[in-house]
Amino acid sequence: MDIKLDPSRDDLPLMANTSHILVKHYVLDLHVDFESQVIEGTIVLFFEDGNQFKKGNSSTEKACQLESNEACKFRMPEPCHIPVTNARTFSSKMEYNDFAISSKGEKDTSDKDGNHDNLEQASGISSSKYCCDTGNHGSEDFLLVLDCCDLSVLKVEEVDVAAVPGIEKFTRSPKLTVASEELRNQIVHELVTLPADRWREQLDYYARCSQAPGYGELLFDTDTWSLQIRKTGAQTATDFPHAIRIWYKTKPEGQSVTWTSDQCGRPCVYTMGSPINNRALFPCQEPPVAMSTWQATVRAAASFVVLMSGENSAKPTQLREGYASWHYYVTMPMPASTFTIAVGCWTEMRLETCSSNALAAERPLPPSEADFRYIGICGHMEYPCRFQNDSATTQEIIPHRVFAPMCLKSACQETLLRLIPPCLSAAHSVLGTHPFSRLDVLIVPANFPSLGMARPSKEKTGLVSDSGASVVKHGLNPEKTFMQVHYLKGYFLLRFLATRLGHETYFSFLRKFVHMFHGQLILSQDFLQMLLENIPEEKRLGLSVENIFQDWLESSGIPKPLQRERRAGAECGLARQVSAEVTKWVRVNQRPRKRQRREKEEVFEKLLPDQLVLLLEHLLEQKTLNPRTLRSLQRTYHLHDQDAEVRHRWCELIVKHKYTAAYGSVETFLQEDQAMGVYLYGELMVSEDARQQQLARRCFELAKGQMDRSSAKVVAEMLF
């Protein structure tokens, strides 16, 4: 897996010019079509520029040079209707969970004849026909750059927010007169800066504005990684329209969503935390500094359930023609990469019996706006913060729902549903107030890339340009998904600090840290600096941010503190019990095939899952284990029924010792645990055993169509 990296393809570009203009809110109106494997519709973006930019800003030229030295060419769409299948013909009035949206002033954007001339560019993103070279005219116009990839962008237009009934309350003038760019931008400014206790009204008007008619189409162009938009004559971010609507559709091969099947074989689609995050789902600002809120209405066939990372427990609104719509929203500003969606034939799982106490603990809090009090102790931008709500701070178990394919009902009933309440309670006891008011848990398909949640963070980006553009170092390298050293070191560093400082001191600090920095972007060094400043001097002897970075992050191999901890851990009772069991198994393995009559049968102790992992790791160090021993291991611990960590070690033993009788377990693991299975493919190929290599290739052929793209690419390079 040692591949020479190509920086032009290895680093993920963050193209959005967030230093000039920021998205404050997204309104998405989408339709999910499983037959074509396309999500299509509109997204309305509401901006705020801060009025800090002067006319004549020349950053446009820099932004144009995104991936080539060619002059940027902008295209004006043809005046025609945009086809969005029947997504916009379901209902003339959209019913939202928490408020009704008026349809007054709504422009009919349905396609009457189904025709639209759409050019497919080599970049993989669509644009429309007419073009003008900004080198000849309009070179001083402000250029909006959004992160975008694998999307067909059909049309971009300014939104006439001034046409919304009742919008005059957001203008300084008592009565609306002739609408102007300045007036429309003033309305958006007043809307995005509403006090947090008016969040419901704010969401209502965001939705109303998103349905307002267009005020004129905007020039746009695309390349591999960005969508570039300008308006002739708008020379600064202040002059640029602060509410725009983009008509677009995703592509089946887009890397932000996975179209697949669930464990019951039913179709589903989900966002997957891919290296390019959500830019192939909607045009957005990817850098984490672009914190925004959003609301989304998603339509799908009535047999499907739509889940999103929203704050409300959405219920379906039945539409005509066998479709339903779901509406979600968030009021906490977050990076666009945290937007998630999953659509499938999920079933909400419930315990058949539920105690009254549990029901009382999970009862939703009343959504009274008076509960939110702002007394200046939060360091984040203003939003309806639960840390300011007395009821929320004492709520140990927040309302939660569990969704899964029906074929997993028994497993959810027996295990998962009973685990969630104590886990939520434990999180509250350690960290304090839950930042969100509710939780949805989904059992994802087997191909979900659980090891690859590579979101961009402040410390992983490269040098930031004046416009705010940067790169995520190695963000496109598929192998980085599977390099777990940094995660493991981080985990053991936190354990080391907890042990060194004492659990009471450490957890007390964690609660303080969460309370102080909730809703904000934080660097690792901020966490460590605050930790060391908040503990007694006698407990931080020899500890500093510099030496922690040196010992744990900048040095290769196992850090010395962790080596000492491993030696000490080997003496604990659970580890000693595992060592005794290893000795028994080594003894069993060394016995001759025909045992003497006087010889006693070994009696093995029952082990916890973590102990089983340790046992199998010790046995992996043995040079040989005979088939009889491996068969006895499997029977004794029912290894095929254990969790994925245990089964992974068991499969490693099978591969190492060429235990052909259990090759079926390896095949099952490679099909059902695809993210972890990547390592097993490597083991099968390294062995240079023809049968094992054939097994690897056969499993890959069966699974590759459903595998995460990064996983499939890495495995293909191993096999061929």
N, C-alpha and C positions, 0 to 999 in steps of 0.2 A: 504493500500500500504506500510505498515511498515514491511519490510522483513529483516531477519537477513542475512547479506551479507557474502559471502564466498570469501575471498581475492584471492584464487586460480582461481576463475572464475569471480570475480568482477573487478579486475584491468586488463587493457589491456597491454600486454607486448609489448615493443618496442625493438626488438631483434637485429636490425642492429648494427654492430660494426663501427659506424660512426667516432669514435676516431682514427681508423686505416686507413680507406679508404673511400672516398666520391664519390658518383655518381655525375658527372658533367652534363651528358646529357643522355636522353633516346631516342631511335628510336624504335617506335612500328609499326609493320606491321600486321594488324589484319583483320579477317573476321568475320562478325556477321551472325549467322545462327539462325533464329527465330524458325525453326522447331524443332531443338534440344535444343534451348535456351542455346547456347554455343557461346562464343567468343574465337577464337583460332588463333594462329600464332606465331610470334617471337617478342622478345624484345632484343635489343642490348644496353648494358650499357657501357658507357665510364667513366673510373675512374681517379681520381687524388689522390695520397697518400701524397704528400708534402715532400717525402724523409726524414721524421722525425723519421723513425722507424729503429731499429737496428736488425740485424740477431739474431735469437735465442729467439725472443719474445715468452714468454710462455703463452700468453693469450689464445692460442688455447684451452687448457684444460678447462679454465673457460667457454669459449663459447660453448664447447661441452655439458656442464651440463645445458642444456636449460630447460628440464622439467623432467628429470629422472637421476638416477645415473648410467644408463647403458652407456657403451662405445659407442661413435659415430661410426656408420658404414657407410662407403661411398660406393656408387655403381657406377660402370662404365657401361654406356649404351651399349647395343648390337650394333654392326655396322650395322645399317639398316636405311632405309628412314623413315622419320617422316610423318605421314598422317596429312595433313592440308586441307582436302577436296579438292576443286578446287580453293582455295584461291590463290594459287601460279601459276595457269595455265592460268590466264586471259590474261596476257600481258607479253611479254619478256622485254618490256621497260616501266618503270613507269613514267608517266607524272605528274610532280608536278606543282602547281599553279605558283610558282615564279621562278622555274628553272627546267631544264630537268636533269634526272639522267641517266647516262650511264649504260648500262647493261654489259659492258665488265668485264670479270672476275667473273661474277655472277655464283654461284654454283647452279646446279639444285637440289632443295631439295624436289621436288614433290615425292609423294609415288607412285612407279610403280605398286606395287601389293596390296597395302592397308593393309599390315600386319605389326603389331608391337606388341611385347610382352610387356605388360604394367602391372605391379603389383599394385594393390590397397592396400595401407596400412591402418591400423586402424586409423591413424592420419587424414585421409581424403585427403591426398596429394599423388600423384602418384610418384613413383621412378622406376628405372630400376634394373636389376637383380644382376650383379656381385658385391660383396662387399669385403671390406678388413677392418680389425679392426685397427684403428689408434693407438690403444694401443700396437700393435705389430710392426708396421712399419709406418713411415711417421708422427709420433706424433709431429715433429717439423715443419711441413708444416704450412704455414699461412692459416687461415680459414676465408673465406668471409661469412658473415651472412647477409641475406636479410630478410626483413619482408615479410611473405607469408602465406596465409591461403586459404583453399578451392580451390586449383589449382591442376591440373594434370600436373606436370612438366615432360616432355618427354625426354629432352636432353639438355645438357649444353656443349658449345664448345667455345674455344678461337677463335677470329676472326683474320684472317691474313690481317691486315690493310696494311702491306707492299706490298700486291699484287695489290693494287688499282693503276691504271694508273695515273701518275702525282703526286703521293704521295711523291716523292723524295724532293719536295719543303719543306716538314716538317721534313727533316733530316738534321743534321749538316754536314753529308758527302755529297759531291757533286753528288755522284752516288751510287745507292743502290747496295750492294753486297749480301752476304749471309744473309738472314733474321734471326735475333736472337730475343730472348725475349726482350733484352735491346733495340734493334732498334725499335721493334714494340711499346714498351712502350714509347720510345722517341717520336715517331710519334704522339701517342695519347696525350702526354704532350704538344707538340707544337700545336696540334689542339685545345685542350680545353683552351689554354691560348692565343689564337689569340686575337688581339685588337678588341674592340667592333665595330669599323667602318668596320670591315671585316666580319660582321655577316652573310651576304648572302653567301659568300665563305665558311664560317664555316659550315653553314647548308648543303650546297652542298656536302662538303666532309664528313660530318657525314653520310649523306644518302648513298654516295658512299661506305664508309667503312662498313656500315651496310649490304651491299650486297656482301661484299668480301667473299671468301670461308673460310671455317673453317680450323683451323690449328691443330686441335686435340681436342678430347672430354675430358671434365673435370669430375672429381669425384664429385658426389653430393649426398646429403641426405636431408630428410625433416622431420619435426615434425609438430605438430599442428600449430605453429606460425612462423616457419622460414624455409628458404631454405639455406642450408650450402654447400659451394662449395670450393674445394681445387684443387691444381695442385701439383702432386708429385715433390718434389725438390724446390718448391717456398716457401722459409722459411719466407719471410717478405712481407709486403704490396707492397714494392718497386719491389720485384721479381714477384709478382702475375700478371697475364695478365690484362692489363688495358682496354681491349675491349673484352667482352664476349657476346655470343648469347645464349638466352634461348628459347627453343621451349616448348610451353605450351598451355593448354586450360583451360578455366574457367569451373565451374560446375553450373548447373541450380540453385542449392541451395546456391551458393556463396553469402555472405552477402554484397558484395560491389556493386552489381548491382541488379536492380529490373526489372524483366520481367513482364509486365502487359499490360493493354489496356488503350488507351486514352479515352477522353470524347465521341468520336464517335464510340468506340468499336473496333478500329483498334489496332493491336499489336504494342508495343513499349518497349524499354528498356532504363534505365538511371542509372547513378551513384547516390547514395542517401545520401552521407554524413553519412554513418552508423558508429556505434562505431568502426568498424575495418577499416574505410576509404577505401583506394584503394588496400589493400594487397590481396584481392580476385579478383582483376582485372588484376594486374600484379605484379611480384616480385619487391620490391622497398626498399628504405630506408625511413621509416616513420618519424623518429624524425625531427622536423621542422628545425633543424640546417643543415640538408642535402638539401640545396637549389640547384636546378638543372633546366636546360632547357630541352625541349623535342620537338620532332616532331613525327607525327603519320599519317600513311596512313590506312584508314579503308574502307573495302569493304562490301557492302550489296546489296541486291536486288535493282534494279533501281527505284522501287516505294518508297523507303525509303530515308529520309533525315538524314544526319549525322551532328550533331552539337557538337562542343567541345569548351573548354575554351582556344582557340587559339587566336593569334593576327591578323590572316589574315581572310578575308571573303572568305572562301573556296567555290568553285563551284564544282559540280560533274564532273568527267571524265568518260564518258560512256565506258564500257568494253563489250566484247562479252558475249553471253549467258545471257543477261538480268541483268547484274550487273553494278554497278558504284562504283568508288572509290573517297574518299574525303581525302584531305591532309591539316593538320593544324600544326602550330608550335608556340612556344613561345621563345622569346629572353631574357625575364626577368627571372632570376633564382628564383624559388619559391619552397615551399615544395611539395612533391609528392601528398599530400592530396588535393591540389588545382586542380589536373587534373580531368576534368569532361567530360562525354560523354553522349549524348542522341540520340537515333536512333528511328525514328518513321515516320509515314505518315504525317509529319507536312506540313503546307502550309505557305509560307511567306506572311504575311499580309501587305498591303499597303493602304495608304489613297487614296481614289478615286480622290481627288483633292489635290494638293500640291503647295503651293506658291513658287515663284522663290526665295524669300528670304530664305525660309526654306531649299530649295535645295542647295543654296549657303553655308548655315551654315553647312550642313552635307557633303559637298564635301570632299572626302578623301584627306589627305595631300600627296604631292608628296613624294615618298620613297627615296629621295636623301640622300645618305650616308653622303654627305658633310654637311647636316643640323645638324648632331650630333657633338657637340664640347665638349671636356672634359677639363674643366678648374679647376678641383680639388675641386668643392664645394659639390659634392655628397659623402655621407659616405658609400654607398653600394659597393659591388663588381661591376666590370665594366660590363656594358651592354648598348645597344643603348637606352639611357634614354631620355624620352620625356621632362624631366625638363631642359634639355640642349638645347632644340629646341625652338627657338623663335616663330615659327608658332604654335607649339603645346601648348605653354603656354597661348596663347590668344584664343585658340579654345574652345568656350563655349559648342558647341553641337558636339560630336563626331559621326562619321557614326554608324548607328545602324540598326539592322534587328529585326523583330518580327515574331516568328513562333508559330503556334497554330493549333489544329485540325480544319478542315474546318467548323465544326458545331459551332465554336465559332467566326466565322468571324464577325458577326454583333456586338458582344460585343467588339471585338478589334477595329473595325471601330469607334464605338460610343465613347469609353472611352480611352482605353489603348494607341492607336497610338497618340492621341492628348496630352496625359500626359507626354510621355517620353521626348520630347524636353525641356519643361519647367523644368522638374526634373533635366535633365543633366545640364541645364543652372544654376539652383539654386545650384547644387553641385559645379560647377565651381566657382560661386561667393563666396561660403563659404570656400571651401577647396583649390581652385586654380587648377593647372594643372591636367587634367585627367591622371592617371598613365598608362592607356591603350589607344590604338589608335582607338578601335572600341568596339562595344557591340552587343551581340546577346541576345535577350529576348525570353524565351520559356514559354508558358503556360503549366505547368506540370500536370500530371494526379492527380486525387483526392487523391490517396494514398501517394503522396509525403510527407515524414516526415518533414514538415516545421519547427517543433519545435525541431528537433534533429540534428542540424549541429554541432556535437560534435567533432570538429577537435582537435588534440593534440596541445597544446601550451607549451611554455617553463615553465610557472608557474603551469601547471597542471600535469607535470610529476613528478615521484618519484625520489629517489636517483639514480644518474647516475653512472654506473660502469666505470671502466677504459676503457672498450671497447666502451663505448657510449650507452650501453643498459640501458633501464629504463622501467618504467611503467606509464601509464596514470591512475591516481587514479580513481576508480569507472567507468573506461571507458566502461566496459562491462555490467554495471548495467542498464537494460532497463528503470528502473524508473527514472534515472537521466535525461533522455531525457525530462521528463515532469516537472522537478523541475525548475520553472522559476524565483525563488526568486533572484538568482544572476543576471540574465539578467535585471529584473525589478529594482533592487537596482542600478545597473550600469547606467541604463537609467536615473533614478531620480537623481543620483549623478551628472551626467553631466548637467542636467537641473538646479540643485541647484548651481553648479559652475558658469553657465552662468548667472543666476539671481544675484548671490552674487557679481560677478566681473563686471557685465555689459556686454551686448551682443557685443558691439563694441570691448572691450578688449578681451573677450573670443574668438570671431571668428577670430580676428587678430592673437591670439596665435595659434589657430587651423591651420591656413594657414602656419604659421611659422613651426609648428610641423610636418605637412605633408611634407613640403619642405625639412626639415632637415633629417627626418627618412624614407622617401619613399624607398622602396626596401629593408628594414631591418626588423629584428624581434625585437619587443619592448615589454617590460613588463609594467604592469599598473603603477608600482611605478616610472618607467622612465618618463612616461607621467605626473604624478602628480608632480614629482620633478621639471621637466622643467617648468611646468605651474607656480608653486609657485616662481620659480626663475625669471620669466619673467613678473611679475605683480608688480605694485607699492606696497610699504610696507603697506600703509594705507588700501589697499584693501585685504590684506592677513592676517589681524589681527585675531588671533585665529585659523588660518588654518595651518596645517602641514601635511606631509605625514602620520605621526604616528597617529594623531587624526582623520584624514579622514578614515584610515583603521579601527581604533577602532570604530568610529561611524557608518560607512557604511558597513563594510565587516565582522568584527569580532563580532558584536553584533546582537542578534536575534531581531526580531520585526521591526517595522517601525522606522527609525532613527528620532531623535528629530527634526532636521531641516526640514524633510519632513512632520512631524506632524504640525509644524508651517505653512508650505506652504499650507497644506490642509485646515487649518482653514482660511488662507488668501484667498485661491482660492474659497472658498465657498461664498465669498463676491463679486466675479467678476460678470459682467453683464450676461454672458452666463450661469453661474451656478445659478444665481438668477432667470433667466428665467426658468430653469429646475425645480427649487424648486417650482415656482408658478404653473407649469404644474402638478407636483406631487400632490400638494394640490387639484387641480381640480379633478384628478383621484381618490384620496382618497374620495372626496366628492361624486363623481359618484358611487363609490363602496358602499358607505354607504346608498344610497337612497333606499327606498323600491321598490319592483318590479313594483308596480303600482304608477306612478307619478301623482301628482296633476296637473291640467290644467295650473295653473298660473306659475308653475315651469319652469324656462328658461333652454334651452339647453346650455350645456357648449360649449364654443368656444375654440378650442385648437390651439396653435401657431405651426407654422412649425419649426421643430428642425433639427439641423445638425446631422450627424451620431454620432459624439462624444457625443452630447447632448442626443441622443437617448440611447446610452449605459448608461450614467449617470442616465437617467430617469428610465430605466429598473432595474438598480442596486438599486435605491431607492425603487422601487416597490417590489423588492425581499425581502426587509426588512419588508413588510407588512405581518401580520400573515395570513390573508385570502384575496383572491381576487375571486369574484364570476365569473362564466362563462360568464355572461352578460358583465362584465367589460373587461374580457380578449378578448372577441369577438370584442368589441368596440375598444380596443387597436390595435388589428390586422388590423381592417378596417381603422382606422384613419391614421396609419403610414405605411400601406402596408408592414408589417414586413417580410413577406415571400420574398420580393424583395430587402431587405436591405443587407448590407455586412455581412461577416461571424461573425464579432464581435457582431453586433446587433442581428443577428439571434441566436447566441449562448446564449445571455442573454434571448432572447425570449423563447428558448427551456428550459432554466432553470425555467422560470416562469411556462411553461406548465407542467413540471415534478413536481415542488413543489406543484402546486395546482390541479394536476391530471385532467388537462383539456383535456379530452379524444377526444374532437372534433378536436384538433390540433395535435394529436399524429403523424399524417402523416408528419408534419413539422419536428418532432424529427427524424423520420425514414429517411427522405431526408437528414437531416444534418449529420446523422451518416454514410450515404453512400457517400455523396459528400464532406464532410469536415472531413476526417478521422483523421487527426492529432489533430484537436481541439476536435473532438468527443470523445476522450478518457475520458475526464472529465465527459461528459454526461453519459457514461456507469456507472461511479461511482455513480452519482446522482440517476440513475434508480435503482441500486441495493440497495443503502442505504435506499431508501424509504420503502423497504420490502413490496411493493405492488405487488401482484402476476401478475397483468396485465402488469405493467411496467417492471418487471423482465423478463416476457415472451417476451416483445417487445425488450429488450436489447439482449436476447439470439438469437432471430430471426434475428435481424440486424447483429449480429456478425457472425452468420452462413452464411449469404449472403455476407458479406464483408471480412471475414478472409482470403480467398484465395488471395485477392488483397492487403491486408493491409501490411504496413511495419512490419517487423518481431518484432521489439521492441514493437511497439504498440500492435500487436496481442498478444504478451506474457503477457504484463501488463493487457490487457483487459481480457484475459483468466483467469488470477489469480483472477480478480474481480468476474467473473461470475461463476466459478466452484470451 
